[in-house]
Amino acid sequence: MEPASLENLCVLYHSANYIVVNKHWDVRIDSKMWYEKQTVQSQLKHRFPELADPGTYYGFRFCHQLDFSTSGALCVALNKAAAGQAYRCFKDRLVTKAYLALVRGTVAEEKMTLDFAIGKNTTEGKTHMMCTEGTEGCENPKPCQTELTVLEYGEYDRDPVTKVLLQPLTGRTHQLRVHCSAIGHPIVGDYTYSLRTDNAPYRMMLHAYFLHIPLENDPIHVTAPDPIVPTLDSKWAPQRCVNVLEDLLKNILTKPQTEIQEEPEPVHRRSSPVESDEQQAQCQQWLCEWNLD
């Protein structure tokens, strides 16, 4: 498989205010470390040097996050006003995202709602991980929901696997990876949540396939090509199709917004939704940048 490079940045959408790229797997979005030469930030600066904003630390404003190992659609705002508009869509849970994943084993139920609360793992040696509520060392678990739908059953390198569509209804760190692991079906190639045992695949099989941000004057509606196909990875051998991906996307988009974006309320009810730590950090970064002017 082709490794990431400065030159092979794939642009899915480009307007005056936003760029959506198809992020490569095993690439960080940005980094303050001098030795991290290969990032989405550096790819953007190489491809679009004229669009980099010297008033920001990274040169570009990333509207959301994708893990180092995750590929797929990533939205970048090209100015402060656009960043603020995108942030409000994420904050108000108006954004629709859907991921493709290959998980270990045969998922018995074709449709599942995973609602394990997720918190920080404080156990020694696992502080870089998240965990489900009730796990020893789980700190400050927060409500989470993921909808899982089976697409295909098959084998990966002769082991049984299931290709699924994952729709996060909340936005916690490592949410999809933790939820899949919690039901006994970790994502293929997820070295971290397989406790360092699943290291044979060339990548973690999690891909941000669909992104819809209903911006008032510049709505974003993109799909990042499916990389989990036999033509790109001969070890993946689909055997039985259960649901058609295109049909599922149509259903997602026609659902009332509250059905797919409403976050479950915590046990202690609050009058307003609680922002995730990632959302708060992103907002603070944008606010700091605005204050520089």
Secondary structure, DSSP 4 states (H G I P E B T S, - for coil): -PPP-SS-PEEEEE-SSEEEEEEPTT-BS--S-TT---BHHHHHHHH-GGG--TTSSSSSEESS---TT-EEEEEEESSHHHHHHHHHHHHTT--EEEEEEEEES--S-SEEEE---EEEE-STT-TTSEEETTSTTEEEEE---EEEEEEEEEEETTEEEEEEEEEESS--TTHHHHHHHHTT-PBTT-TTTTTS----SSS--EEEEEEEE--SSS-EEEE-----STTT-TTEEEEEE-S-HHHHHHHHHHS-HHHHHPPPPPSS--SSPPPPHHHHHHHHHHHHHHHT-
